Amino acid sequence: MDDDAALRRAAVDTEHLQKRLRKVGRILSTVTVPADHVIDAEVVEDDEARG
């Protein structure tokens, strides 16, 4: 497979994956979780990221 063909295939594969991710996102956006099953969480910041 030459480089041009590989690039075209990569673009097609990327588009296909994006469509699948959007579909999964739409499905997950309709999911509800009972309040009893919500897990408490906290945000942990990395000191190095603050600069």
N, C-alpha and C positions, 0 to 999 in steps of 0.2 A: 504494500500500500504506500503510495507516495505521500509526501507531506501535505499537499493540498487536500487529498482525499481524507487524510487523518483529521485535518482541521474541520472539514465539513462534517465528518462523522461526530467529532467531539461537540460541535455546535448542536447537532440534532439530538445527541444523547443528553446534553445539558437542558435543552428545551423540554424533552420528555420527562426528565427528572423534576423540572420546575412544575410541570403540569401535575405530576403525581403528588408533589409536596403541597401544592395548592389544594388538591382534592382532600388530602389528609387534614390540612388546616381547616377546611370547611366542615369536615366530619367532627373534628375535635371542638370546633367552636359551638357545636350543638350539644355537647356533653355537659350534663349537670352533675355536680358532686354534692351529696348531702352535707350539711354543715358539720355533722358529727365526724366526717371523714377528712376534714381539712386539717392539714398538718401545719403547726406553727413553724415559722422559719425566720431567720435573721440574715441580714446582708453583712457579709464579711468583706471588708475592703483591704486590699493589699497595700501596705505602706509604700512600697516601691512605685506603685501606680500613681500615688499622689504627687510624687516628685519631690 
